[in-house]
Amino acid sequence: MVTKYRQLFNDQFSIEKYKEFQNDIAADFNYMPTFRMAETPFFISNELKAQLIEGCQDVIRLIQQDNFKQLTEKSLELNTKVPNEDEHTTFLAIDFGICEEDGQVIPKLIEVQGFPSLFNYQYVLYDKFKKYFPFLEELTPFINDISSEDYFKIIEEAMCNHLPKENVILLEIEPEKQNTKIDFYYCHRDIGIPIVCVTELIKQDKKLYYKNDQGQLIQVKRIYNRVIFDELELRTDLNLNFSFSDDLDVEWAGHPNWFFRISKFILPFLKGKYFIETTLLSDLKEIPTDLENYVLKPLFSFSGSGVIFHVTKEDIEAVTEKELYILQKKVNYIPIVQSPDGKVKAEVRVLCVWKKEDKNPTMLCNLVRLSRGEMIGVKFNKDKDWVGGTLGLFER
C-alpha cells in the first residue's frame, strides 16, 4: 500500500535476517511462539488508515447507543452471566479484512470483540522489527501517533487501574499451554502482574486469592481476564474453587459479559459501507440458493473455530441452536502485500482501550494477519511463507 516502504523492506529482507528476528523474540523467554510470525509488517496508507478509523467509529457508535445493553441482553441469556458488570467494555478489538469492492480497496468488518488481544506482544514486535529494519522508525503502529511510553502507560492503567501489581492478575486457562502465551510473558515482564490459572484461585467468602512464589496467600483485587468461555465450558476436567457467576469482591479489566455483548452477535445490527450482510440463523426467512457466497459462523467461538467456509443447505439444517449462529456473505479479500513471490491477503485488527471515565474508547494500535489461503486462519496457511501474525505500520 505504501510503495516506498514496501520496496525498501523487500530489498533489505533475507531469510537469514528473518530467522534472526524470530530467534530474537524466542530469546526473551527461551520460547519460540507457536503461532507463525509473518516475515513483514503491513504498510498502511493514509487513505486506508482513514477508512479503518471511519469503520471503527461506525462500530463504536452502535456500542455507545443508550439501548445497547438492552439490544445485547439476549447474548447473556445464551451464556454465563457474570455479576458486577461495568458501564462499558475495557477492551475492544475490531477486525477488518482488506477487500476489493467495485474495483476499489476497502476494509470490511469481519469480527468485533469486547475482549483484549495481544497488547503487550504487539508493543514489543514494533521494537523487534525496527532493530532489523531501522528505517521503520519513520513509521508507527500507533493510530494516534503516540509514543511507545504513552502506549505502555495507557495499557498499564487499563489492566491495573493504579492498584498494587501483586493484587492484579492475568487470568487464563492453563496459560502455559495457550497459543498466545508469549503475550502473557511480556505482560508479566513489562506490566509486572502475575499469570494465574483459573484452577489456582482460592475463594474465601466473596474474595479471591492466589499463592505467590513464596506460598503466601495474596488477595486478587483486579482480574485482567483472558479466559474464553467456550474453552472453559469444554474443559470439564478443570476443578475450579469459584464460579464466574459468583458475586465476587473483584474488579474486572475486561468484564466477561462484554465478550458476549460485543461479538458476532452485533454484526446483524451494523449497516453501512464497511459492513457485510449478516443474518442470525434464527432470523433467516429462507436459505439462499447461492450458498457458495456465504460463510456459517458460531456467534461466540474464537480463533475461527467452528466456521464452515463451504456451507451447504444440510449444514444450516443441521444446526439445532440457530440463535447461536450467523450466516454471513463472503467478501473478496484482495491480495495486497507484495512478497518475493506473489501477493498476500491481509486482515487488520484495531486494538482499543476504553478508560472507565472516558466517553469514547481510544484506538491505540493494531494487529495484522497475513494469508495466502482462502481464509485467514492457520489451517488455511499451512506450509506457506509470508503469512501469519504481524503488525501494521502507519505513515507519521
KOLSEVEX-145724 format. One record per residue (C-alpha): z, x, y. Coordinates in nm, 2 decimals, padded with zeros to 4 digits, always signed. Layout:
<nodes>
+--------+--------+--------+
!     pz !     px !     py !
+--------+--------+--------+
!      Z !      X !      Y !
...
+--------+--------+--------+
</nodes>
This chain:
<nodes>
+--------+--------+--------+
!     pz !     px !     py !
+--------+--------+--------+
! +00.00 ! +00.00 ! +00.00 !
! +00.06 ! +00.29 ! +00.23 !
! -00.23 ! +00.52 ! +00.15 !
! -00.09 ! +00.83 ! +00.33 !
! +00.23 ! +00.84 ! +00.13 !
! +00.07 ! +00.74 ! -00.20 !
! -00.18 ! +01.03 ! -00.16 !
! +00.10 ! +01.28 ! -00.07 !
! +00.31 ! +01.17 ! -00.36 !
! +00.04 ! +01.18 ! -00.62 !
! -00.08 ! +01.52 ! -00.50 !
! +00.27 ! +01.66 ! -00.54 !
! +00.35 ! +01.48 ! -00.87 !
! +00.37 ! +01.66 ! -01.20 !
! +00.52 ! +01.58 ! -01.54 !
! +00.75 ! +01.88 ! -01.51 !
! +00.88 ! +01.75 ! -01.18 !
! +00.93 ! +01.40 ! -01.33 !
! +01.14 ! +01.55 ! -01.62 !
! +01.35 ! +01.75 ! -01.37 !
! +01.41 ! +01.43 ! -01.17 !
! +01.52 ! +01.24 ! -01.49 !
! +01.74 ! +01.53 ! -01.60 !
! +01.90 ! +01.55 ! -01.26 !
! +02.01 ! +01.19 ! -01.29 !
! +02.12 ! +01.24 ! -01.65 !
! +02.33 ! +01.55 ! -01.55 !
! +02.55 ! +01.34 ! -01.32 !
! +02.74 ! +01.19 ! -01.62 !
! +02.58 ! +01.37 ! -01.91 !
! +02.40 ! +01.04 ! -01.98 !
! +02.03 ! +00.95 ! -01.96 !
! +01.97 ! +00.59 ! -01.86 !
! +01.84 ! +00.38 ! -02.15 !
! +01.60 ! +00.18 ! -01.92 !
! +01.28 ! +00.36 ! -01.83 !
! +01.28 ! +00.53 ! -01.49 !
! +00.94 ! +00.50 ! -01.32 !
! +00.77 ! +00.81 ! -01.20 !
! +00.72 ! +00.69 ! -00.85 !
! +00.86 ! +00.48 ! -00.57 !
! +00.66 ! +00.18 ! -00.44 !
! +00.54 ! +00.24 ! -00.08 !
! +00.57 ! -00.09 ! +00.10 !
! +00.36 ! -00.15 ! +00.41 !
! +00.50 ! -00.31 ! +00.72 !
! +00.28 ! -00.62 ! +00.66 !
! +00.42 ! -00.67 ! +00.30 !
! +00.77 ! -00.59 ! +00.43 !
! +00.74 ! -00.87 ! +00.69 !
! +00.62 ! -01.11 ! +00.41 !
! +00.92 ! -01.02 ! +00.19 !
! +01.16 ! -01.08 ! +00.47 !
! +01.00 ! -01.42 ! +00.56 !
! +01.01 ! -01.52 ! +00.19 !
! +01.38 ! -01.42 ! +00.17 !
! +01.46 ! -01.62 ! +00.49 !
! +01.30 ! -01.93 ! +00.33 !
! +01.52 ! -01.89 ! +00.03 !
! +01.83 ! -01.83 ! +00.24 !
! +01.76 ! -02.15 ! +00.45 !
! +01.79 ! -02.36 ! +00.13 !
! +02.11 ! -02.19 ! +00.03 !
! +02.25 ! -02.25 ! +00.38 !
! +02.19 ! -02.62 ! +00.37 !
! +02.51 ! -02.83 ! +00.42 !
! +02.44 ! -03.01 ! +00.09 !
! +02.36 ! -02.70 ! -00.12 !
! +02.67 ! -02.72 ! -00.33 !
! +02.61 ! -03.09 ! -00.39 !
! +02.25 ! -03.01 ! -00.48 !
! +02.35 ! -02.75 ! -00.73 !
! +02.67 ! -02.91 ! -00.88 !
! +02.48 ! -03.00 ! -01.19 !
! +02.43 ! -02.63 ! -01.27 !
! +02.81 ! -02.60 ! -01.31 !
! +02.83 ! -02.91 ! -01.52 !
! +02.59 ! -02.74 ! -01.76 !
! +02.81 ! -02.43 ! -01.78 !
! +03.16 ! -02.29 ! -01.74 !
! +03.31 ! -02.38 ! -01.40 !
! +03.54 ! -02.12 ! -01.25 !
! +03.82 ! -02.23 ! -01.01 !
! +03.87 ! -02.10 ! -00.65 !
! +03.50 ! -02.08 ! -00.56 !
! +03.43 ! -01.93 ! -00.21 !
! +03.21 ! -02.08 ! +00.06 !
! +02.91 ! -01.88 ! -00.03 !
! +02.79 ! -01.61 ! -00.26 !
! +02.88 ! -01.24 ! -00.20 !
! +02.57 ! -01.10 ! -00.35 !
! +02.21 ! -01.22 ! -00.35 !
! +01.91 ! -01.08 ! -00.54 !
! +01.56 ! -01.23 ! -00.46 !
! +01.27 ! -01.12 ! -00.68 !
! +00.91 ! -01.13 ! -00.57 !
! +00.60 ! -01.05 ! -00.78 !
! +00.34 ! -00.88 ! -00.57 !
! +00.04 ! -01.11 ! -00.63 !
! -00.31 ! -01.19 ! -00.52 !
! -00.40 ! -01.53 ! -00.38 !
! -00.73 ! -01.62 ! -00.22 !
! -00.82 ! -01.25 ! -00.21 !
! -00.50 ! -01.16 ! -00.02 !
! -00.19 ! -00.97 ! -00.13 !
! +00.12 ! -01.20 ! -00.11 !
! +00.47 ! -01.18 ! -00.26 !
! +00.56 ! -01.48 ! -00.48 !
! +00.92 ! -01.57 ! -00.57 !
! +00.98 ! -01.51 ! -00.94 !
! +01.36 ! -01.55 ! -00.95 !
! +01.67 ! -01.56 ! -00.73 !
! +02.02 ! -01.47 ! -00.84 !
! +02.37 ! -01.51 ! -00.68 !
! +02.47 ! -01.20 ! -00.86 !
! +02.50 ! -00.83 ! -00.79 !
! +02.23 ! -00.58 ! -00.90 !
! +02.21 ! -00.20 ! -00.91 !
! +02.36 ! -00.14 ! -00.57 !
! +02.51 ! +00.20 ! -00.65 !
! +02.22 ! +00.34 ! -00.86 !
! +01.96 ! +00.25 ! -00.60 !
! +02.15 ! +00.43 ! -00.34 !
! +02.16 ! +00.75 ! -00.55 !
! +01.79 ! +00.70 ! -00.66 !
! +01.68 ! +00.74 ! -00.30 !
! +01.85 ! +01.08 ! -00.27 !
! +01.71 ! +01.20 ! -00.60 !
! +01.36 ! +01.12 ! -00.50 !
! +01.40 ! +01.29 ! -00.17 !
! +01.52 ! +01.60 ! -00.35 !
! +01.19 ! +01.64 ! -00.53 !
! +00.97 ! +01.50 ! -00.27 !
! +01.12 ! +01.60 ! +00.07 !
! +00.85 ! +01.41 ! +00.28 !
! +01.01 ! +01.09 ! +00.16 !
! +01.28 ! +01.15 ! +00.42 !
! +01.03 ! +00.99 ! +00.66 !
! +01.08 ! +00.66 ! +00.47 !
! +01.38 ! +00.43 ! +00.39 !
! +01.48 ! +00.20 ! +00.11 !
! +01.69 ! +00.00 ! +00.36 !
! +01.53 ! -00.31 ! +00.50 !
! +01.71 ! -00.28 ! +00.84 !
! +01.67 ! +00.10 ! +00.85 !
! +02.05 ! +00.16 ! +00.84 !
! +02.18 ! +00.50 ! +00.74 !
! +02.30 ! +00.58 ! +00.39 !
! +02.65 ! +00.60 ! +00.52 !
! +02.63 ! +00.25 ! +00.67 !
! +02.49 ! +00.11 ! +00.35 !
! +02.77 ! +00.26 ! +00.15 !
! +03.03 ! +00.11 ! +00.38 !
! +02.88 ! -00.23 ! +00.35 !
! +02.87 ! -00.24 ! -00.03 !
! +03.22 ! -00.09 ! -00.05 !
! +03.36 ! -00.36 ! +00.17 !
! +03.18 ! -00.63 ! -00.03 !
! +03.32 ! -00.50 ! -00.35 !
! +03.68 ! -00.42 ! -00.24 !
! +03.75 ! -00.63 ! +00.07 !
! +03.98 ! -00.35 ! +00.20 !
! +04.21 ! -00.37 ! -00.10 !
! +04.35 ! -00.06 ! -00.27 !
! +04.09 ! +00.07 ! -00.51 !
! +04.33 ! +00.06 ! -00.81 !
! +04.36 ! -00.32 ! -00.76 !
! +03.99 ! -00.38 ! -00.77 !
! +03.79 ! -00.36 ! -01.10 !
! +03.43 ! -00.37 ! -01.21 !
! +03.44 ! -00.62 ! -01.49 !
! +03.18 ! -00.63 ! -01.78 !
! +03.15 ! -00.70 ! -02.15 !
! +03.17 ! -00.36 ! -02.33 !
! +03.04 ! -00.18 ! -02.02 !
! +02.98 ! +00.14 ! -02.22 !
! +02.71 ! -00.05 ! -02.42 !
! +02.53 ! -00.21 ! -02.13 !
! +02.18 ! -00.10 ! -02.03 !
! +02.29 ! -00.08 ! -01.66 !
! +02.59 ! +00.14 ! -01.72 !
! +02.45 ! +00.42 ! -01.51 !
! +02.51 ! +00.19 ! -01.21 !
! +02.87 ! +00.14 ! -01.32 !
! +02.92 ! +00.51 ! -01.34 !
! +02.80 ! +00.56 ! -00.99 !
! +03.01 ! +00.27 ! -00.87 !
! +03.32 ! +00.43 ! -01.02 !
! +03.24 ! +00.77 ! -00.88 !
! +03.14 ! +00.66 ! -00.53 !
! +03.35 ! +00.35 ! -00.47 !
! +03.64 ! +00.46 ! -00.68 !
! +03.72 ! +00.14 ! -00.87 !
! +03.79 ! +00.14 ! -01.25 !
! +03.55 ! +00.00 ! -01.50 !
! +03.72 ! -00.26 ! -01.73 !
! +03.60 ! -00.46 ! -02.03 !
! +03.69 ! -00.83 ! -02.04 !
! +03.89 ! -00.76 ! -02.36 !
! +04.12 ! -00.52 ! -02.18 !
! +04.25 ! -00.77 ! -01.92 !
! +04.61 ! -00.89 ! -01.97 !
! +04.71 ! -01.23 ! -01.83 !
! +05.07 ! -01.29 ! -01.72 !
! +05.12 ! -01.63 ! -01.56 !
! +04.84 ! -01.66 ! -01.30 !
! +04.79 ! -01.28 ! -01.26 !
! +04.56 ! -01.04 ! -01.44 !
! +04.64 ! -00.68 ! -01.52 !
! +04.48 ! -00.38 ! -01.68 !
! +04.62 ! -00.05 ! -01.81 !
! +04.52 ! +00.27 ! -01.61 !
! +04.46 ! +00.61 ! -01.77 !
! +04.83 ! +00.67 ! -01.77 !
! +04.90 ! +00.35 ! -01.96 !
! +05.06 ! +00.18 ! -01.65 !
! +05.01 ! -00.19 ! -01.60 !
! +04.81 ! -00.24 ! -01.28 !
! +04.76 ! -00.58 ! -01.12 !
! +04.39 ! -00.69 ! -01.06 !
! +04.36 ! -00.84 ! -00.71 !
! +03.98 ! -00.85 ! -00.69 !
! +03.70 ! -00.85 ! -00.95 !
! +03.36 ! -00.71 ! -00.89 !
! +03.20 ! -00.93 ! -01.15 !
! +02.92 ! -00.80 ! -01.37 !
! +02.97 ! -01.04 ! -01.66 !
! +02.67 ! -01.25 ! -01.76 !
! +02.80 ! -01.58 ! -01.91 !
! +02.52 ! -01.64 ! -02.15 !
! +02.60 ! -01.30 ! -02.31 !
! +02.97 ! -01.38 ! -02.31 !
! +02.91 ! -01.71 ! -02.49 !
! +02.71 ! -01.53 ! -02.76 !
! +03.00 ! -01.28 ! -02.82 !
! +03.22 ! -01.49 ! -03.03 !
! +03.37 ! -01.17 ! -03.18 !
! +03.54 ! -01.09 ! -02.85 !
! +03.92 ! -01.15 ! -02.82 !
! +04.00 ! -01.24 ! -02.46 !
! +04.35 ! -01.28 ! -02.33 !
! +04.23 ! -01.51 ! -02.05 !
! +03.96 ! -01.76 ! -01.97 !
! +03.73 ! -01.76 ! -01.68 !
! +03.82 ! -02.13 ! -01.63 !
! +04.18 ! -02.04 ! -01.58 !
! +04.33 ! -02.09 ! -01.23 !
! +04.39 ! -01.72 ! -01.15 !
! +04.55 ! -01.54 ! -00.86 !
! +04.25 ! -01.31 ! -00.80 !
! +03.96 ! -01.27 ! -00.56 !
! +03.60 ! -01.25 ! -00.68 !
! +03.34 ! -01.01 ! -00.55 !
! +03.07 ! -01.23 ! -00.67 !
! +03.23 ! -01.56 ! -00.78 !
! +03.09 ! -01.66 ! -01.12 !
! +02.99 ! -02.01 ! -01.01 !
! +02.72 ! -01.86 ! -00.78 !
! +02.54 ! -01.71 ! -01.08 !
! +02.46 ! -02.07 ! -01.18 !
! +02.42 ! -02.23 ! -00.84 !
! +02.17 ! -01.96 ! -00.72 !
! +01.95 ! -01.92 ! -01.02 !
! +01.62 ! -02.05 ! -01.16 !
! +01.80 ! -02.39 ! -01.11 !
! +01.69 ! -02.39 ! -00.74 !
! +01.33 ! -02.29 ! -00.79 !
! +01.20 ! -02.66 ! -00.81 !
! +01.36 ! -02.72 ! -00.47 !
! +01.17 ! -02.44 ! -00.30 !
! +00.83 ! -02.53 ! -00.14 !
! +00.60 ! -02.31 ! +00.06 !
! +00.35 ! -02.02 ! +00.05 !
! +00.59 ! -01.77 ! -00.12 !
! +00.70 ! -02.01 ! -00.39 !
! +00.55 ! -02.11 ! -00.73 !
! +00.51 ! -02.46 ! -00.87 !
! +00.82 ! -02.51 ! -01.08 !
! +00.94 ! -02.82 ! -01.27 !
! +01.26 ! -02.88 ! -01.45 !
! +01.16 ! -02.97 ! -01.81 !
! +01.38 ! -03.29 ! -01.80 !
! +01.18 ! -03.40 ! -01.49 !
! +00.84 ! -03.33 ! -01.65 !
! +00.64 ! -03.65 ! -01.65 !
! +00.37 ! -03.52 ! -01.88 !
! +00.29 ! -03.19 ! -02.05 !
! +00.00 ! -03.02 ! -01.86 !
! -00.32 ! -02.97 ! -02.06 !
! -00.37 ! -02.62 ! -01.92 !
! -00.05 ! -02.47 ! -02.06 !
! -00.22 ! -02.12 ! -02.06 !
! -00.14 ! -02.13 ! -01.69 !
! +00.23 ! -02.18 ! -01.73 !
! +00.55 ! -02.00 ! -01.85 !
! +00.85 ! -02.16 ! -02.01 !
! +01.19 ! -02.02 ! -01.90 !
! +01.55 ! -02.09 ! -01.97 !
! +01.75 ! -02.15 ! -01.65 !
! +02.04 ! -01.92 ! -01.69 !
! +01.91 ! -01.63 ! -01.90 !
! +01.90 ! -01.27 ! -01.77 !
! +01.65 ! -00.98 ! -01.80 !
! +01.37 ! -01.21 ! -01.92 !
! +01.54 ! -01.32 ! -02.24 !
! +01.41 ! -01.65 ! -02.39 !
! +01.10 ! -01.66 ! -02.17 !
! +00.79 ! -01.79 ! -02.35 !
! +00.48 ! -01.65 ! -02.19 !
! +00.21 ! -01.81 ! -02.41 !
! +00.36 ! -02.15 ! -02.41 !
! +00.24 ! -02.44 ! -02.64 !
! +00.30 ! -02.81 ! -02.64 !
! +00.51 ! -02.76 ! -02.95 !
! +00.73 ! -02.51 ! -02.76 !
! +00.80 ! -02.77 ! -02.50 !
! +00.86 ! -03.05 ! -02.75 !
! +01.10 ! -02.82 ! -02.95 !
! +01.34 ! -02.78 ! -02.65 !
! +01.63 ! -03.01 ! -02.71 !
! +01.82 ! -02.94 ! -02.39 !
! +01.54 ! -03.00 ! -02.14 !
! +01.77 ! -02.99 ! -01.84 !
! +01.82 ! -02.61 ! -01.92 !
! +01.45 ! -02.51 ! -01.90 !
! +01.18 ! -02.49 ! -01.63 !
! +00.80 ! -02.49 ! -01.67 !
! +00.66 ! -02.25 ! -01.41 !
! +00.30 ! -02.19 ! -01.30 !
! +00.18 ! -01.84 ! -01.38 !
! +00.10 ! -01.61 ! -01.09 !
! -00.16 ! -01.34 ! -01.06 !
! +00.02 ! -01.01 ! -01.03 !
! -00.22 ! -00.76 ! -00.86 !
! -00.23 ! -00.40 ! -00.98 !
! -00.14 ! -00.23 ! -00.66 !
! +00.03 ! +00.11 ! -00.73 !
! -00.22 ! +00.39 ! -00.78 !
! -00.12 ! +00.60 ! -01.08 !
! -00.31 ! +00.91 ! -01.20 !
! -00.50 ! +00.68 ! -01.45 !
! -00.53 ! +00.33 ! -01.30 !
! -00.33 ! +00.08 ! -01.10 !
! +00.01 ! -00.07 ! -01.18 !
! +00.17 ! -00.41 ! -01.10 !
! +00.50 ! -00.43 ! -00.90 !
! +00.79 ! -00.67 ! -00.86 !
! +01.03 ! -00.62 ! -00.57 !
! +01.39 ! -00.74 ! -00.58 !
! +01.55 ! -00.76 ! -00.23 !
! +01.93 ! -00.70 ! -00.25 !
! +02.15 ! -00.88 ! -00.01 !
! +02.53 ! -00.88 ! +00.07 !
! +02.69 ! -01.18 ! +00.23 !
! +03.02 ! -01.09 ! +00.41 !
! +03.29 ! -01.36 ! +00.39 !
! +03.29 ! -01.42 ! +00.76 !
! +02.92 ! -01.39 ! +00.83 !
! +02.69 ! -01.69 ! +00.88 !
! +02.40 ! -01.52 ! +00.71 !
! +02.36 ! -01.27 ! +00.43 !
! +02.24 ! -00.92 ! +00.52 !
! +01.92 ! -00.79 ! +00.35 !
! +02.01 ! -00.44 ! +00.26 !
! +01.79 ! -00.26 ! +00.01 !
! +01.57 ! -00.32 ! -00.29 !
! +01.49 ! -00.26 ! -00.65 !
! +01.13 ! -00.23 ! -00.78 !
! +01.00 ! -00.27 ! -01.13 !
! +00.65 ! -00.14 ! -01.22 !
! +00.45 ! -00.28 ! -01.51 !
! +00.12 ! -00.24 ! -01.69 !
! +00.18 ! -00.53 ! -01.92 !
! +00.13 ! -00.90 ! -01.87 !
! +00.49 ! -00.93 ! -01.77 !
! +00.74 ! -00.70 ! -01.60 !
! +00.99 ! -00.67 ! -01.88 !
! +01.05 ! -00.37 ! -02.11 !
! +00.89 ! -00.53 ! -02.42 !
! +00.56 ! -00.56 ! -02.23 !
! +00.56 ! -00.20 ! -02.13 !
! +00.64 ! +00.00 ! -02.44 !
! +00.49 ! +00.34 ! -02.47 !
! +00.34 ! +00.32 ! -02.12 !
! +00.39 ! +00.56 ! -01.82 !
! +00.43 ! +00.49 ! -01.45 !
! +00.63 ! +00.18 ! -01.54 !
! +01.00 ! +00.09 ! -01.53 !
! +01.27 ! +00.08 ! -01.26 !
! +01.23 ! +00.24 ! -00.92 !
! +01.27 ! +00.15 ! -00.56 !
! +01.05 ! +00.05 ! -00.27 !
! +01.03 ! +00.27 ! +00.05 !
! +00.95 ! +00.12 ! +00.39 !
! +00.80 ! +00.30 ! +00.69 !
! +01.06 ! +00.36 ! +00.96 !
+--------+--------+--------+
</nodes>
